[in-house]
Amino acid sequence: MGGTVGSNGDNGGDIRTSTGAPLPGCTRGGVTCVPNGSPPMGSLNVSVIFGFLNLLLWVGSSWFVYKETEFHRPAPPPATPAV
């Protein structure tokens, strides 16, 4: 699962291949540890979608509470004294 490597040696900005560098502190006796593979990103995408849905729910609920309280209603006209 390698990404495309550009002419200057970069990985084309692919997060999956850029995190595949050797792990620090894991080179002993000529053995280099590298990650086994790239993790699945599907659950991350689902989390982002649910996060935006949650944001929309909070904004809608906040707007409803704002509209239904005295913060949004205009001030009542001043009372005229009875003569």
All heavy atoms as a GROMACS GRO file, in nm:
protein
  595
    1MET      N    1   0.081  -0.118   0.000
    1MET     CA    2   0.000   0.000   0.000
    1MET      C    3   0.085   0.124   0.000
    1MET      O    4   0.073   0.210   0.084
    1MET     CB    5  -0.086   0.002   0.125
    1MET     CG    6  -0.207  -0.077   0.116
    1MET     SD    7  -0.321  -0.011   0.234
    1MET     CE    8  -0.448  -0.127   0.211
    2GLY      N    9   0.174   0.138  -0.088
    2GLY     CA   10   0.260   0.254  -0.093
    2GLY      C   11   0.195   0.367  -0.169
    2GLY      O   12   0.111   0.347  -0.255
    3GLY      N   13   0.233   0.489  -0.135
    3GLY     CA   14   0.183   0.606  -0.205
    3GLY      C   15   0.275   0.640  -0.321
    3GLY      O   16   0.378   0.577  -0.344
    4THR      N   17   0.239   0.740  -0.393
    4THR     CA   18   0.319   0.784  -0.504
    4THR      C   19   0.434   0.870  -0.453
    4THR      O   20   0.412   0.961  -0.375
    4THR     CB   21   0.234   0.868  -0.601
    4THR    OG1   22   0.112   0.801  -0.623
    4THR    CG2   23   0.304   0.887  -0.731
    5VAL      N   24   0.554   0.839  -0.495
    5VAL     CA   25   0.670   0.916  -0.452
    5VAL      C   26   0.705   1.013  -0.563
    5VAL      O   27   0.721   0.975  -0.678
    5VAL     CB   28   0.790   0.824  -0.421
    5VAL    CG1   29   0.911   0.906  -0.384
    5VAL    CG2   30   0.753   0.728  -0.310
    6GLY      N   31   0.714   1.142  -0.526
    6GLY     CA   32   0.747   1.245  -0.623
    6GLY      C   33   0.894   1.242  -0.660
    6GLY      O   34   0.975   1.168  -0.604
    7SER      N   35   0.931   1.328  -0.755
    7SER     CA   36   1.070   1.331  -0.801
    7SER      C   37   1.165   1.386  -0.695
    7SER      O   38   1.282   1.355  -0.696
    7SER     CB   39   1.079   1.417  -0.927
    7SER     OG   40   1.035   1.549  -0.897
    8ASN      N   41   1.114   1.465  -0.600
    8ASN     CA   42   1.201   1.518  -0.496
    8ASN      C   43   1.203   1.430  -0.372
    8ASN      O   44   1.256   1.469  -0.270
    8ASN     CB   45   1.160   1.661  -0.460
    8ASN     CG   46   1.018   1.669  -0.409
    8ASN    OD1   47   0.946   1.571  -0.408
    8ASN    ND2   48   0.978   1.787  -0.367
    9GLY      N   49   1.143   1.314  -0.378
    9GLY     CA   50   1.148   1.219  -0.269
    9GLY      C   51   1.032   1.228  -0.172
    9GLY      O   52   1.026   1.151  -0.078
   10ASP      N   53   0.941   1.324  -0.193
   10ASP     CA   54   0.827   1.331  -0.100
   10ASP      C   55   0.726   1.224  -0.136
   10ASP      O   56   0.735   1.158  -0.238
   10ASP     CB   57   0.764   1.470  -0.100
   10ASP     CG   58   0.695   1.504  -0.231
   10ASP    OD1   59   0.715   1.431  -0.330
   10ASP    OD2   60   0.623   1.604  -0.235
   11ASN      N   61   0.629   1.206  -0.052
   11ASN     CA   62   0.532   1.098  -0.074
   11ASN      C   63   0.403   1.150  -0.132
   11ASN      O   64   0.302   1.080  -0.129
   11ASN     CB   65   0.506   1.024   0.058
   11ASN     CG   66   0.455   1.118   0.165
   11ASN    OD1   67   0.430   1.234   0.138
   11ASN    ND2   68   0.442   1.068   0.285
   12GLY      N   69   0.400   1.270  -0.184
   12GLY     CA   70   0.280   1.322  -0.246
   12GLY      C   71   0.175   1.366  -0.146
   12GLY      O   72   0.062   1.389  -0.181
   13GLY      N   73   0.209   1.375  -0.017
   13GLY     CA   74   0.116   1.423   0.083
   13GLY      C   75   0.022   1.317   0.136
   13GLY      O   76  -0.076   1.349   0.200
   14ASP      N   77   0.047   1.190   0.110
   14ASP     CA   78  -0.041   1.084   0.157
   14ASP      C   79  -0.009   1.054   0.303
   14ASP      O   80   0.102   1.017   0.337
   14ASP     CB   81  -0.021   0.958   0.071
   14ASP     CG   82  -0.121   0.849   0.103
   14ASP    OD1   83  -0.217   0.876   0.179
   14ASP    OD2   84  -0.104   0.738   0.052
   15ILE      N   85  -0.108   1.071   0.390
   15ILE     CA   86  -0.084   1.053   0.533
   15ILE      C   87  -0.051   0.907   0.566
   15ILE      O   88   0.023   0.880   0.659
   15ILE     CB   89  -0.207   1.102   0.614
   15ILE    CG1   90  -0.180   1.102   0.763
   15ILE    CG2   91  -0.329   1.016   0.585
   15ILE    CD1   92  -0.084   1.203   0.807
   16ARG      N   93  -0.103   0.816   0.490
   16ARG     CA   94  -0.078   0.675   0.519
   16ARG      C   95   0.067   0.636   0.496
   16ARG      O   96   0.123   0.557   0.571
   16ARG     CB   97  -0.169   0.587   0.434
   16ARG     CG   98  -0.314   0.604   0.469
   16ARG     CD   99  -0.400   0.519   0.383
   16ARG     NE  100  -0.540   0.545   0.413
   16ARG     CZ  101  -0.640   0.480   0.359
   16ARG    NH1  102  -0.616   0.384   0.272
   16ARG    NH2  103  -0.762   0.510   0.390
   17THR      N  104   0.129   0.691   0.394
   17THR     CA  105   0.269   0.655   0.369
   17THR      C  106   0.364   0.743   0.448
   17THR      O  107   0.475   0.700   0.479
   17THR     CB  108   0.302   0.665   0.219
   17THR    OG1  109   0.272   0.797   0.174
   17THR    CG2  110   0.223   0.564   0.140
   18SER      N  111   0.324   0.865   0.482
   18SER     CA  112   0.414   0.951   0.558
   18SER      C  113   0.428   0.904   0.702
   18SER      O  114   0.526   0.935   0.768
   18SER     CB  115   0.366   1.096   0.555
   18SER     OG  116   0.241   1.107   0.620
   19THR      N  117   0.332   0.829   0.752
   19THR     CA  118   0.342   0.775   0.887
   19THR      C  119   0.411   0.640   0.889
   19THR      O  120   0.423   0.579   0.994
   19THR     CB  121   0.203   0.761   0.951
   19THR    OG1  122   0.122   0.681   0.867
   19THR    CG2  123   0.139   0.897   0.972
   20GLY      N  124   0.458   0.593   0.777
   20GLY     CA  125   0.525   0.464   0.770
   20GLY      C  126   0.674   0.472   0.789
   20GLY      O  127   0.747   0.380   0.752
   21ALA      N  128   0.723   0.581   0.847
   21ALA     CA  129   0.867   0.596   0.872
   21ALA      C  130   0.910   0.501   0.983
   21ALA      O  131   0.828   0.457   1.062
   21ALA     CB  132   0.897   0.740   0.909
   22PRO      N  133   1.039   0.470   0.989
   22PRO     CA  134   1.085   0.384   1.099
   22PRO      C  135   1.053   0.445   1.235
   22PRO      O  136   1.058   0.566   1.252
   22PRO     CB  137   1.237   0.376   1.077
   22PRO     CG  138   1.257   0.410   0.935
   22PRO     CD  139   1.146   0.503   0.896
   23LEU      N  140   1.019   0.361   1.329
   23LEU     CA  141   0.982   0.407   1.462
   23LEU      C  142   1.107   0.451   1.537
   23LEU      O  143   1.211   0.387   1.529
   23LEU     CB  144   0.910   0.296   1.537
   23LEU     CG  145   0.782   0.245   1.472
   23LEU    CD1  146   0.729   0.124   1.546
   23LEU    CD2  147   0.677   0.353   1.468
   24PRO      N  148   1.099   0.562   1.613
   24PRO     CA  149   1.217   0.608   1.686
   24PRO      C  150   1.251   0.513   1.800
   24PRO      O  151   1.164   0.457   1.865
   24PRO     CB  152   1.174   0.745   1.739
   24PRO     CG  153   1.026   0.740   1.742
   24PRO     CD  154   0.984   0.648   1.631
   25GLY      N  155   1.378   0.497   1.824
   25GLY     CA  156   1.425   0.412   1.933
   25GLY      C  157   1.403   0.264   1.908
   25GLY      O  158   1.402   0.185   2.002
   26CYS      N  159   1.386   0.224   1.784
   26CYS     CA  160   1.359   0.084   1.755
   26CYS      C  161   1.462   0.028   1.658
   26CYS      O  162   1.434  -0.060   1.580
   26CYS     CB  163   1.218   0.071   1.699
   26CYS     SG  164   1.159  -0.100   1.688
   27THR      N  165   1.582   0.081   1.658
   27THR     CA  166   1.688   0.028   1.572
   27THR      C  167   1.796  -0.030   1.662
   27THR      O  168   1.877   0.041   1.720
   27THR     CB  169   1.745   0.140   1.483
   27THR    OG1  170   1.786   0.247   1.566
   27THR    CG2  171   1.643   0.189   1.383
   28ARG      N  172   1.793  -0.162   1.674
   28ARG     CA  173   1.894  -0.231   1.755
   28ARG      C  174   1.950  -0.347   1.673
   28ARG      O  175   1.873  -0.424   1.614
   28ARG     CB  176   1.830  -0.289   1.882
   28ARG     CG  177   1.818  -0.187   1.991
   28ARG     CD  178   1.774  -0.253   2.118
   28ARG     NE  179   1.627  -0.252   2.115
   28ARG     CZ  180   1.550  -0.329   2.187
   28ARG    NH1  181   1.602  -0.417   2.268
   28ARG    NH2  182   1.420  -0.320   2.180
   29GLY      N  183   2.074  -0.356   1.669
   29GLY     CA  184   2.139  -0.468   1.604
   29GLY      C  185   2.104  -0.485   1.457
   29GLY      O  186   2.088  -0.595   1.410
   30GLY      N  187   2.088  -0.376   1.387
   30GLY     CA  188   2.059  -0.383   1.244
   30GLY      C  189   1.914  -0.414   1.214
   30GLY      O  190   1.879  -0.438   1.099
   31VAL      N  191   1.826  -0.417   1.314
   31VAL     CA  192   1.684  -0.441   1.292
   31VAL      C  193   1.611  -0.309   1.302
   31VAL      O  194   1.627  -0.234   1.397
   31VAL     CB  195   1.628  -0.540   1.398
   31VAL    CG1  196   1.480  -0.558   1.380
   31VAL    CG2  197   1.701  -0.672   1.390
   32THR      N  198   1.532  -0.279   1.200
   32THR     CA  199   1.454  -0.156   1.199
   32THR      C  200   1.307  -0.191   1.205
   32THR      O  201   1.259  -0.271   1.125
   32THR     CB  202   1.483  -0.074   1.072
   32THR    OG1  203   1.623  -0.050   1.065
   32THR    CG2  204   1.409   0.057   1.073
   33CYS      N  205   1.236  -0.131   1.299
   33CYS     CA  206   1.092  -0.155   1.312
   33CYS      C  207   1.015  -0.054   1.228
   33CYS      O  208   1.044   0.064   1.232
   33CYS     CB  209   1.049  -0.141   1.458
   33CYS     SG  210   1.136  -0.252   1.569
   34VAL      N  211   0.921  -0.099   1.153
   34VAL     CA  212   0.830  -0.013   1.077
   34VAL      C  213   0.688  -0.061   1.103
   34VAL      O  214   0.666  -0.177   1.137
   34VAL     CB  215   0.861  -0.017   0.926
   34VAL    CG1  216   0.995   0.047   0.896
   34VAL    CG2  217   0.856  -0.158   0.872
   35PRO      N  218   0.591   0.027   1.089
   35PRO     CA  219   0.453  -0.016   1.107
   35PRO      C  220   0.416  -0.126   1.008
   35PRO      O  221   0.467  -0.130   0.895
   35PRO     CB  222   0.372   0.110   1.081
   35PRO     CG  223   0.467   0.222   1.105
   35PRO     CD  224   0.601   0.169   1.067
   36ASN      N  225   0.328  -0.216   1.050
   36ASN     CA  226   0.291  -0.330   0.968
   36ASN      C  227   0.208  -0.290   0.847
   36ASN      O  228   0.212  -0.354   0.745
   36ASN     CB  229   0.214  -0.432   1.054
   36ASN     CG  230   0.201  -0.566   0.988
   36ASN    OD1  231   0.267  -0.593   0.889
   36ASN    ND2  232   0.117  -0.650   1.042
   37GLY      N  233   0.130  -0.188   0.858
   37GLY     CA  234   0.045  -0.145   0.747
   37GLY      C  235  -0.024  -0.016   0.785
   37GLY      O  236  -0.001   0.041   0.891
   38SER      N  237  -0.109   0.030   0.697
   38SER     CA  238  -0.182   0.152   0.728
   38SER      C  239  -0.316   0.115   0.792
   38SER      O  240  -0.381   0.019   0.750
   38SER     CB  241  -0.204   0.233   0.601
   38SER     OG  242  -0.281   0.159   0.510
   39PRO      N  243  -0.356   0.189   0.893
   39PRO     CA  244  -0.483   0.159   0.959
   39PRO      C  245  -0.599   0.195   0.868
   39PRO      O  246  -0.587   0.283   0.782
   39PRO     CB  247  -0.480   0.247   1.082
   39PRO     CG  248  -0.392   0.360   1.046
   39PRO     CD  249  -0.290   0.302   0.954
   40PRO      N  250  -0.711   0.130   0.886
   40PRO     CA  251  -0.828   0.167   0.805
   40PRO      C  252  -0.878   0.305   0.843
   40PRO      O  253  -0.882   0.341   0.961
   40PRO     CB  254  -0.931   0.059   0.840
   40PRO     CG  255  -0.888   0.004   0.971
   40PRO     CD  256  -0.739   0.019   0.977
   41MET      N  257  -0.912   0.384   0.745
   41MET     CA  258  -0.957   0.522   0.770
   41MET      C  259  -1.108   0.536   0.766
   41MET      O  260  -1.160   0.645   0.780
   41MET     CB  261  -0.895   0.616   0.665
   41MET     CG  262  -0.747   0.626   0.671
   41MET     SD  263  -0.696   0.710   0.821
   41MET     CE  264  -0.521   0.710   0.801
   42GLY      N  265  -1.180   0.427   0.746
   42GLY     CA  266  -1.326   0.434   0.737
   42GLY      C  267  -1.390   0.481   0.866
   42GLY      O  268  -1.484   0.561   0.864
   43SER      N  269  -1.341   0.434   0.980
   43SER     CA  270  -1.400   0.476   1.106
   43SER      C  271  -1.373   0.624   1.133
   43SER      O  272  -1.455   0.692   1.196
   43SER     CB  273  -1.348   0.391   1.220
   43SER     OG  274  -1.208   0.403   1.230
   44LEU      N  275  -1.261   0.676   1.085
   44LEU     CA  276  -1.232   0.818   1.101
   44LEU      C  277  -1.331   0.901   1.020
   44LEU      O  278  -1.382   1.002   1.068
   44LEU     CB  279  -1.089   0.848   1.058
   44LEU     CG  280  -1.047   0.994   1.063
   44LEU    CD1  281  -1.047   1.044   1.207
   44LEU    CD2  282  -0.912   1.012   1.001
   45ASN      N  283  -1.360   0.858   0.898
   45ASN     CA  284  -1.456   0.930   0.814
   45ASN      C  285  -1.594   0.930   0.877
   45ASN      O  286  -1.663   1.032   0.875
   45ASN     CB  287  -1.461   0.867   0.675
   45ASN     CG  288  -1.331   0.882   0.600
   45ASN    OD1  289  -1.252   0.971   0.629
   45ASN    ND2  290  -1.308   0.795   0.505
   46VAL      N  291  -1.635   0.818   0.934
   46VAL     CA  292  -1.765   0.810   0.999
   46VAL      C  293  -1.768   0.902   1.120
   46VAL      O  294  -1.867   0.972   1.145
   46VAL     CB  295  -1.797   0.664   1.038
   46VAL    CG1  296  -1.921   0.656   1.124
   46VAL    CG2  297  -1.814   0.579   0.914
   47SER      N  298  -1.659   0.908   1.195
   47SER     CA  299  -1.653   0.996   1.311
   47SER      C  300  -1.664   1.143   1.271
   47SER      O  301  -1.731   1.221   1.339
   47SER     CB  302  -1.522   0.975   1.387
   47SER     OG  303  -1.515   0.845   1.438
   48VAL      N  304  -1.601   1.181   1.163
   48VAL     CA  305  -1.609   1.320   1.116
   48VAL      C  306  -1.751   1.353   1.073
   48VAL      O  307  -1.804   1.460   1.107
   48VAL     CB  308  -1.509   1.343   1.000
   48VAL    CG1  309  -1.533   1.476   0.932
   48VAL    CG2  310  -1.367   1.335   1.051
   49ILE      N  311  -1.816   1.262   1.003
   49ILE     CA  312  -1.955   1.286   0.960
   49ILE      C  313  -2.046   1.300   1.081
   49ILE      O  314  -2.128   1.392   1.087
   49ILE     CB  315  -2.001   1.172   0.866
   49ILE    CG1  316  -1.927   1.181   0.733
   49ILE    CG2  317  -2.152   1.179   0.844
   49ILE    CD1  318  -1.947   1.063   0.644
   50PHE      N  319  -2.034   1.211   1.179
   50PHE     CA  320  -2.117   1.222   1.298
   50PHE      C  321  -2.083   1.348   1.378
   50PHE      O  322  -2.172   1.407   1.441
   50PHE     CB  323  -2.104   1.098   1.386
   50PHE     CG  324  -2.192   0.986   1.343
   50PHE    CD1  325  -2.138   0.864   1.305
   50PHE    CD2  326  -2.329   1.001   1.339
   50PHE    CE1  327  -2.220   0.759   1.265
   50PHE    CE2  328  -2.412   0.897   1.299
   50PHE     CZ  329  -2.357   0.777   1.262
   51GLY      N  330  -1.960   1.391   1.374
   51GLY     CA  331  -1.923   1.515   1.442
   51GLY      C  332  -1.993   1.636   1.380
   51GLY      O  333  -2.044   1.723   1.451
   52PHE      N  334  -1.998   1.641   1.247
   52PHE     CA  335  -2.068   1.751   1.181
   52PHE      C  336  -2.218   1.744   1.206
   52PHE      O  337  -2.284   1.847   1.225
   52PHE     CB  338  -2.039   1.753   1.031
   52PHE     CG  339  -1.906   1.816   0.998
   52PHE    CD1  340  -1.810   1.743   0.933
   52PHE    CD2  341  -1.879   1.947   1.032
   52PHE    CE1  342  -1.687   1.800   0.902
   52PHE    CE2  343  -1.757   2.006   1.003
   52PHE     CZ  344  -1.661   1.932   0.937
   53LEU      N  345  -2.275   1.624   1.207
   53LEU     CA  346  -2.417   1.610   1.238
   53LEU      C  347  -2.445   1.656   1.382
   53LEU      O  348  -2.547   1.720   1.409
   53LEU     CB  349  -2.463   1.466   1.217
   53LEU     CG  350  -2.469   1.419   1.072
   53LEU    CD1  351  -2.504   1.272   1.066
   53LEU    CD2  352  -2.569   1.502   0.994
   54ASN      N  353  -2.356   1.623   1.473
   54ASN     CA  354  -2.370   1.666   1.611
   54ASN      C  355  -2.364   1.819   1.620
   54ASN      O  356  -2.441   1.881   1.694
   54ASN     CB  357  -2.263   1.602   1.697
   54ASN     CG  358  -2.286   1.623   1.844
   54ASN    OD1  359  -2.395   1.656   1.886
   54ASN    ND2  360  -2.183   1.603   1.922
   55LEU      N  361  -2.273   1.880   1.544
   55LEU     CA  362  -2.262   2.025   1.543
   55LEU      C  363  -2.393   2.088   1.492
   55LEU      O  364  -2.443   2.184   1.550
   55LEU     CB  365  -2.145   2.068   1.455
   55LEU     CG  366  -2.130   2.219   1.435
   55LEU    CD1  367  -2.083   2.285   1.563
   55LEU    CD2  368  -2.034   2.247   1.322
   56LEU      N  369  -2.448   2.034   1.385
   56LEU     CA  370  -2.574   2.086   1.332
   56LEU      C  371  -2.687   2.071   1.433
   56LEU      O  372  -2.771   2.160   1.447
   56LEU     CB  373  -2.610   2.016   1.201
   56LEU     CG  374  -2.521   2.047   1.082
   56LEU    CD1  375  -2.558   1.961   0.963
   56LEU    CD2  376  -2.530   2.194   1.046
   57LEU      N  377  -2.690   1.960   1.503
   57LEU     CA  378  -2.792   1.938   1.605
   57LEU      C  379  -2.780   2.041   1.717
   57LEU      O  380  -2.880   2.098   1.762
   57LEU     CB  381  -2.781   1.796   1.660
   57LEU     CG  382  -2.884   1.755   1.762
   57LEU    CD1  383  -3.021   1.747   1.697
   57LEU    CD2  384  -2.846   1.622   1.823
   58TRP      N  385  -2.657   2.067   1.762
   58TRP     CA  386  -2.636   2.165   1.869
   58TRP      C  387  -2.674   2.306   1.823
   58TRP      O  388  -2.735   2.382   1.897
   58TRP     CB  389  -2.490   2.164   1.913
   58TRP     CG  390  -2.464   2.065   2.021
   58TRP    CD1  391  -2.429   1.935   2.005
   58TRP    CD2  392  -2.473   2.088   2.161
   58TRP    NE1  393  -2.415   1.876   2.128
   58TRP    CE2  394  -2.441   1.967   2.226
   58TRP    CE3  395  -2.504   2.198   2.239
   58TRP    CZ2  396  -2.440   1.954   2.363
   58TRP    CZ3  397  -2.501   2.186   2.376
   58TRP    CH2  398  -2.470   2.065   2.437
   59VAL      N  399  -2.637   2.342   1.701
   59VAL     CA  400  -2.670   2.474   1.650
   59VAL      C  401  -2.821   2.490   1.638
   59VAL      O  402  -2.877   2.593   1.678
   59VAL     CB  403  -2.600   2.500   1.515
   59VAL    CG1  404  -2.654   2.623   1.446
   59VAL    CG2  405  -2.450   2.513   1.534
   60GLY      N  406  -2.888   2.389   1.585
   60GLY     CA  407  -3.034   2.395   1.574
   60GLY      C  408  -3.101   2.403   1.709
   60GLY      O  409  -3.196   2.480   1.728
   61SER      N  410  -3.055   2.326   1.803
   61SER     CA  411  -3.114   2.328   1.937
   61SER      C  412  -3.089   2.463   2.005
   61SER      O  413  -3.178   2.518   2.070
   61SER     CB  414  -3.055   2.216   2.023
   61SER     OG  415  -3.085   2.092   1.966
   62SER      N  416  -2.969   2.514   1.990
   62SER     CA  417  -2.938   2.644   2.050
   62SER      C  418  -3.023   2.755   1.990
   62SER      O  419  -3.071   2.844   2.061
   62SER     CB  420  -2.790   2.677   2.032
   62SER     OG  421  -2.710   2.580   2.094
   63TRP      N  422  -3.042   2.750   1.859
   63TRP     CA  423  -3.126   2.852   1.794
   63TRP      C  424  -3.270   2.841   1.842
   63TRP      O  425  -3.337   2.941   1.868
   63TRP     CB  426  -3.117   2.838   1.643
   63TRP     CG  427  -3.205   2.935   1.572
   63TRP    CD1  428  -3.317   2.909   1.501
   63TRP    CD2  429  -3.186   3.077   1.565
   63TRP    NE1  430  -3.370   3.025   1.451
   63TRP    CE2  431  -3.291   3.130   1.488
   63TRP    CE3  432  -3.091   3.163   1.617
   63TRP    CZ2  433  -3.305   3.266   1.463
   63TRP    CZ3  434  -3.104   3.299   1.591
   63TRP    CH2  435  -3.209   3.349   1.516
   64PHE      N  436  -3.320   2.721   1.858
   64PHE     CA  437  -3.457   2.701   1.907
   64PHE      C  438  -3.472   2.757   2.048
   64PHE      O  439  -3.569   2.827   2.078
   64PHE     CB  440  -3.493   2.553   1.904
   64PHE     CG  441  -3.631   2.525   1.954
   64PHE    CD1  442  -3.742   2.551   1.876
   64PHE    CD2  443  -3.650   2.473   2.081
   64PHE    CE1  444  -3.870   2.526   1.923
   64PHE    CE2  445  -3.777   2.448   2.130
   64PHE     CZ  446  -3.887   2.475   2.050
   65VAL      N  447  -3.375   2.729   2.135
   65VAL     CA  448  -3.382   2.780   2.272
   65VAL      C  449  -3.374   2.932   2.271
   65VAL      O  450  -3.448   3.000   2.344
   65VAL     CB  451  -3.269   2.719   2.358
   65VAL    CG1  452  -3.255   2.791   2.490
   65VAL    CG2  453  -3.296   2.571   2.380
   66TYR      N  454  -3.289   2.988   2.187
   66TYR     CA  455  -3.277   3.133   2.177
   66TYR      C  456  -3.408   3.196   2.131
   66TYR      O  457  -3.452   3.298   2.185
   66TYR     CB  458  -3.163   3.168   2.081
   66TYR     CG  459  -3.151   3.316   2.050
   66TYR    CD1  460  -3.100   3.404   2.144
   66TYR    CD2  461  -3.191   3.365   1.926
   66TYR    CE1  462  -3.088   3.539   2.116
   66TYR    CE2  463  -3.179   3.500   1.898
   66TYR     CZ  464  -3.129   3.586   1.992
   66TYR     OH  465  -3.118   3.718   1.964
   67LYS      N  466  -3.472   3.136   2.032
   67LYS     CA  467  -3.596   3.192   1.978
   67LYS      C  468  -3.711   3.179   2.077
   67LYS      O  469  -3.804   3.258   2.074
   67LYS     CB  470  -3.634   3.121   1.848
   67LYS     CG  471  -3.542   3.146   1.731
   67LYS     CD  472  -3.562   3.283   1.675
   67LYS     CE  473  -3.687   3.285   1.591
   67LYS     NZ  474  -3.708   3.409   1.521
   68GLU      N  475  -3.709   3.080   2.163
   68GLU     CA  476  -3.821   3.055   2.254
   68GLU      C  477  -3.803   3.120   2.391
   68GLU      O  478  -3.886   3.101   2.478
   68GLU     CB  479  -3.841   2.905   2.272
   68GLU     CG  480  -3.885   2.835   2.144
   68GLU     CD  481  -4.019   2.887   2.093
   68GLU    OE1  482  -4.110   2.909   2.176
   68GLU    OE2  483  -4.031   2.905   1.972
   69THR      N  484  -3.698   3.194   2.413
   69THR     CA  485  -3.677   3.259   2.542
   69THR      C  486  -3.686   3.409   2.525
   69THR      O  487  -3.702   3.461   2.414
   69THR     CB  488  -3.539   3.222   2.600
   69THR    OG1  489  -3.438   3.260   2.507
   69THR    CG2  490  -3.530   3.073   2.630
   70GLU      N  491  -3.676   3.481   2.634
   70GLU     CA  492  -3.691   3.627   2.630
   70GLU      C  493  -3.571   3.696   2.568
   70GLU      O  494  -3.574   3.816   2.547
   70GLU     CB  495  -3.717   3.682   2.770
   70GLU     CG  496  -3.602   3.665   2.867
   70GLU     CD  497  -3.606   3.533   2.942
   70GLU    OE1  498  -3.698   3.452   2.922
   70GLU    OE2  499  -3.514   3.511   3.023
   71PHE      N  500  -3.464   3.623   2.536
   71PHE     CA  501  -3.349   3.686   2.472
   71PHE      C  502  -3.383   3.739   2.333
   71PHE      O  503  -3.326   3.835   2.287
   71PHE     CB  504  -3.233   3.588   2.462
   71PHE     CG  505  -3.180   3.542   2.595
   71PHE    CD1  506  -3.180   3.408   2.627
   71PHE    CD2  507  -3.132   3.633   2.686
   71PHE    CE1  508  -3.132   3.366   2.749
   71PHE    CE2  509  -3.084   3.592   2.808
   71PHE     CZ  510  -3.084   3.458   2.840
   72HIS      N  511  -3.477   3.675   2.266
   72HIS     CA  512  -3.509   3.712   2.129
   72HIS      C  513  -3.633   3.800   2.120
   72HIS      O  514  -3.648   3.877   2.025
   72HIS     CB  515  -3.529   3.586   2.044
   72HIS     CG  516  -3.553   3.614   1.900
   72HIS    ND1  517  -3.678   3.622   1.846
   72HIS    CD2  518  -3.467   3.640   1.798
   72HIS    CE1  519  -3.668   3.650   1.718
   72HIS    NE2  520  -3.542   3.661   1.686
   73ARG      N  521  -3.724   3.790   2.214
   73ARG     CA  522  -3.849   3.866   2.207
   73ARG      C  523  -3.821   4.015   2.226
   73ARG      O  524  -3.738   4.053   2.308
   73ARG     CB  525  -3.946   3.817   2.315
   73ARG     CG  526  -3.992   3.677   2.289
   73ARG     CD  527  -4.100   3.637   2.387
   73ARG     NE  528  -4.133   3.497   2.362
   73ARG     CZ  529  -4.147   3.407   2.456
   73ARG    NH1  530  -4.135   3.441   2.583
   73ARG    NH2  531  -4.177   3.283   2.426
   74PRO      N  532  -3.894   4.098   2.154
   74PRO     CA  533  -3.875   4.242   2.173
   74PRO      C  534  -3.928   4.284   2.311
   74PRO      O  535  -4.016   4.221   2.367
   74PRO     CB  536  -3.956   4.305   2.061
   74PRO     CG  537  -4.051   4.200   2.017
   74PRO     CD  538  -3.989   4.068   2.048
   75ALA      N  539  -3.871   4.391   2.361
   75ALA     CA  540  -3.913   4.441   2.491
   75ALA      C  541  -4.056   4.491   2.482
   75ALA      O  542  -4.097   4.550   2.382
   75ALA     CB  543  -3.820   4.552   2.536
   76PRO      N  544  -4.135   4.467   2.586
   76PRO     CA  545  -4.272   4.517   2.583
   76PRO      C  546  -4.274   4.670   2.590
   76PRO      O  547  -4.182   4.731   2.645
   76PRO     CB  548  -4.335   4.455   2.709
   76PRO     CG  549  -4.222   4.423   2.797
   76PRO     CD  550  -4.105   4.395   2.709
   77PRO      N  551  -4.376   4.732   2.533
   77PRO     CA  552  -4.381   4.878   2.537
   77PRO      C  553  -4.396   4.927   2.680
   77PRO      O  554  -4.452   4.856   2.764
   77PRO     CB  555  -4.502   4.912   2.452
   77PRO     CG  556  -4.584   4.787   2.450
   77PRO     CD  557  -4.490   4.674   2.466
   78PRO      N  558  -4.346   5.045   2.709
   78PRO     CA  559  -4.357   5.096   2.846
   78PRO      C  560  -4.504   5.117   2.883
   78PRO      O  561  -4.586   5.157   2.801
   78PRO     CB  562  -4.279   5.226   2.844
   78PRO     CG  563  -4.268   5.263   2.701
   78PRO     CD  564  -4.277   5.138   2.622
   79ALA      N  565  -4.535   5.089   3.006
   79ALA     CA  566  -4.673   5.104   3.052
   79ALA      C  567  -4.705   5.252   3.069
   79ALA      O  568  -4.625   5.329   3.120
   79ALA     CB  569  -4.691   5.030   3.184
   80THR      N  570  -4.822   5.288   3.024
   80THR     CA  571  -4.866   5.428   3.040
   80THR      C  572  -4.938   5.440   3.174
   80THR      O  573  -5.019   5.352   3.211
   80THR     CB  574  -4.958   5.469   2.924
   80THR    OG1  575  -5.069   5.378   2.920
   80THR    CG2  576  -4.885   5.465   2.793
   81PRO      N  577  -4.912   5.544   3.245
   81PRO     CA  578  -4.978   5.558   3.377
   81PRO      C  579  -5.127   5.586   3.359
   81PRO      O  580  -5.170   5.654   3.268
   81PRO     CB  581  -4.907   5.677   3.440
   81PRO     CG  582  -4.842   5.751   3.328
   81PRO     CD  583  -4.820   5.651   3.218
   82ALA      N  584  -5.205   5.528   3.446
   82ALA     CA  585  -5.350   5.548   3.441
   82ALA      C  586  -5.383   5.687   3.497
   82ALA      O  587  -5.331   5.728   3.599
   82ALA     CB  588  -5.421   5.441   3.523
   83VAL      N  589  -5.468   5.756   3.426
   83VAL     CA  590  -5.505   5.891   3.468
   83VAL      C  591  -5.637   5.892   3.540
   83VAL      O  592  -5.730   5.831   3.522
   83VAL     CB  593  -5.511   5.985   3.348
   83VAL    CG1  594  -5.545   6.126   3.391
   83VAL    CG2  595  -5.384   5.981   3.272
   0.00000   0.00000   0.00000
